[in-house]
């Protein structure tokens, strides 16, 4: 049985046990938790999934050797994917586009929104570097035609070009486009597209399981007082105040 269904089954049992508000002692709770049997292989796959999806290639290789857990994609492709991500995060968008096309030309050919966002990021970098004339020419030749075909693209283009109207971008209502967070957002979108093209989940499973844990605790809080995990980084059970 997969780890996902083990969690679901355990949640169902907890829901049944907590049909009315009650107090669950630490001994009762720990016994219940210990009754859940999770295979080490499933835990290892969960760890490997996180390392691969997030791009920790060296850690993934070391974990593969230590645990014997094989990744579901070629680890060499992680290095290529991280090179694309790093290029976007550094503002080298042209280099990133070239690397994506080297990996798989169909990624951008079949994803017009992603290609537009990469071109938008190129425009942002030109504006950041004070290349006003080049930015205007690029916007007119590369982005405007796409804006004519897509209303949302046009709105994003207009918002980006508005940066040129302000000498002091710190007081600009669209100044957030120049924040590092915009680069990270675009890099994350590219990363997800590459993973999808490789038939791999675009998001790691571990955060989803942790969100499920928090959701389950919130649901159970309405029906019982029990030792709960308040800090996911330590996973220490803390007694609830009755």
Secondary structure as GFF3:
##gff-version 3
##sequence-region A 1 242
A	DSSP	alpha_helix	3	17	.	.	.	ID=ss1
A	DSSP	beta_strand	22	23	.	.	.	ID=ss2
A	DSSP	alpha_helix	26	34	.	.	.	ID=ss3
A	DSSP	alpha_helix	40	54	.	.	.	ID=ss4
A	DSSP	alpha_helix	57	67	.	.	.	ID=ss5
A	DSSP	alpha_helix	75	89	.	.	.	ID=ss6
A	DSSP	alpha_helix	93	103	.	.	.	ID=ss7
A	DSSP	alpha_helix	106	109	.	.	.	ID=ss8
A	DSSP	alpha_helix	112	128	.	.	.	ID=ss9
A	DSSP	alpha_helix	132	138	.	.	.	ID=ss10
A	DSSP	pi_helix	139	143	.	.	.	ID=ss11
A	DSSP	alpha_helix	144	149	.	.	.	ID=ss12
A	DSSP	alpha_helix	151	161	.	.	.	ID=ss13
A	DSSP	three_ten_helix	162	165	.	.	.	ID=ss14
A	DSSP	three_ten_helix	169	171	.	.	.	ID=ss15
A	DSSP	three_ten_helix	175	178	.	.	.	ID=ss16
A	DSSP	alpha_helix	180	197	.	.	.	ID=ss17
A	DSSP	alpha_helix	205	221	.	.	.	ID=ss18
A	DSSP	beta_strand	224	225	.	.	.	ID=ss19
A	DSSP	beta_strand	228	229	.	.	.	ID=ss20
A	DSSP	beta_strand	237	238	.	.	.	ID=ss21
###
